[in-house]
Amino acid sequence: MTHQVRAVVARGKGAPVSLETIVVPDPGPGEALVKIEACGVCHTDLHYREGGINDDFPFLLGHEAAGIVESVGEGVTDVAPGDFVILNWRAVCGQCRACLRGRPWYCFNTHNAKQKMTLLDGTELSPALGIGAFAEKTLVAAGQCTKVDPTASAAAAGLLGCGVMAGIGAAINTGNVGRGDSVAVIGCGGVGAAAIAGANLAGAAKVIAVDIDDRKLATAEKLGATHTVNSRNADAVEAIRELTGGHGADVVIEAVGRPETYQQAFYARDLAGTVVLVGVPTPEMKLELPLLDVFGRGGALKSSWYGDCLPSRDFPMLIDLYLQGRLDLDAFVTETIALDEVEKAFERMHGGDVLRSVVVL
């Protein structure tokens, strides 16, 4: 059996997306069919539309999603029809060298659904990050579904599927922010704002938000930033040092993904401090640092993949914190939109007017 549903498709590099009818198969072994309730509009979706990921058009966009499991294939035991789930794009295999070493968040063999969703003419679709959730229904590997408390708002919960988890995880999992630490976050878009929330959750004593947009700095304060720096008007490194007794922050999280801001993060950390790169660079970018400074400053330089999260561990915990009022996921939802408004959401993204537009079905 197959299902014909409405979905947002990107047919060519840079072309506006279109709302089309697609064909979704019933789940096979190890797969799950999910009725989507909400899906955030992430910058990665725009990268797909612009051909910045690869050229496997047409793409089925959307990946920051929550919904209800409608049916499952043979051998699926972790989720069942009726479960409210958050989708993730790194379903761990349990068998690779990272998983066998007890570090499944580094899984080197993550997987997706084996069957393909298609256009009505049979053209195979490439689902964004193996999900494709700007759709009424999508087919994923069952391991991409994490069951959470169904009383959570789908619009807020789905954001843990990518950007918000990346930021919170950069602080808590990768940066190992601890009680009393000083933390600086450079770049306060969706991921950086989430890193601020994560540092606050971890008990950081001082959380310094750095951006060139006062609107984003105001949002950062609402999410737990104790200090803000507009780096258009002040030297970010000097400002962070001044706010930390002249030493620099214990953990600096770079959420922009540019060599210039990474250098700021490197020199804004304390001796033996930690730099976490969670901003995604483009392929042509190069970094130049004096090797003696890398050696002499000690500490750790880390990259954060998806916030080094393990969905089965992190999603339910963060949803519980949200329902307890200790993590304001609703603050990340700037607006809710319909499926046919994704292209307009991309335009608003360029203007820096939103943390997240969220498609609600």
Secondary structure, DSSP 4 states (H G I P E B T S, - for coil): -EEEEEEEEE-STTPPPEEEEEEEEPP-TTEEEEEEEEEE--HHHHHHHTTSS---PSEE---EEEEEEEEE-TT--S--TT-EEEE-S-B--S-SHHHHTT-GGG-SS-B--SSPPEETTSPBPEEGGGT--SBSEEEEEGGGEEE--TTS-HHHHGGGGTHHHHHHHIIIIIS---TT-EEEEE--SHHHHHHHHHHHHTT-SEEEEEES-HHHHHHHHHTT-SEEEETTTS-HHHHHHHHTTTS-EEEEEE-S--HHHHHHHHHHEEEEEEEEE-SPPPTT------HHHHHHH-SEEEE-SGGG--HHHHHHHHHHHHHTTSS-GGGG--EEE-GGGHHHHHHHHHTT--S-EEEE-
